[in-house]
């Protein structure tokens, strides 16, 4: 009889545990997203829930107690205090690379949130710039800003300082970036490495140094758009990844140095999104032609024509692997701009946490094996390797 009466307790206890796990996972998710305000109120609420679980299990045996506990969890979760967000009123943000992709979408998004937005574009008469001019509010100003041109950076600084009058600049979002081409590191021309560093790293450094006095005046934010490729070695992305790794380290050092000035630094490290960074199929083909033209006879022979030509056909594969929806990135950037205590790093995107985890925590030979088959799957090997085998 005792066994029969005690049998329901096991599945019931598991259900209680299941409700607790679901609540815990939901709370942790909001904490990681910085959507919860960590404080005494939140801690007391969760402690009371633990007490309520024990009371319901002991004083209200069976499913009535479980239902009441589940309802208490739901009510408690819905009433947890949101993270403290700052007002956007009178806050001005400079964003680079607004012709397309993240920059274009972010300029529109922050404009709708109420920020004053200075949108830097490479082509002042391009479709992106024209769209921003016509669809934006009177708080959105489009500026000619090539991040590799000191003259344009200096001119933009003067324009923005004049517009702000005696106010500081709340935030600089270093978003402008290029990819050029994806291929084995030995195949990429030096011009690709230099171009990636010029735009993705040196341009961001130059711009940051120019605008830091205004950021320090506002005790504002510096947000650098790096990449998952800057923390995780992705085959074919040597030039791009190296430039983004440099930007990430620059951000990490600045975060420590600028803390005493009240300036907070955040690094965004997204995975692959459809931003236009791969260019058009024609641009991809042109890049491939440039790669072919600069190869030495020895390298061309060792890799083989078929292996090198295969990169031209990868444009469609790369595009198909990218996420369409940019909102996860926009959400993280906006939180970095207005959260009272933003995180130092944000990793939006499906693979942005998964692939770095593999690289950091698995044995090197195993992570190398996984990455090779993820990025080289279905591709032939160089002719020179075939001869060795």
Secondary structure, DSSP 8 states (H G I E B T S, - for coil): -HHHHHHHHHHHHHHHHHHHHHHHHHHHHHHHTT-B--SHHHHHHHHHHHHHHHHHHHHSTTHHHHHHHHHHHHHHHHTS-B--B---TT-EEEES-TTSHHHHHHHHHHHHHT-EEEEEES-TTSHHHHHHHHHS-TTEEEEE--TT-HHHHHHHHHHHHHHHTT----EEEE--------S-TTTS-HHHHHHHIIIIIIHHHHHHHHHHHHHHHHT-EEEEE--GGGTS--TT-HHHHHHHHHHHHHHHHHHHHHGGGT-EEEEE----B-SSTT--HHHHHHHHHHHHHH--HHHHHHH-HHHHHGGGGGHHHHHHTSBS--HHHHHHHHHHHHBTT--SEE--STTTTHHHHHHHHS-HHHHHHHHHHHHSTT----HHHHHH-
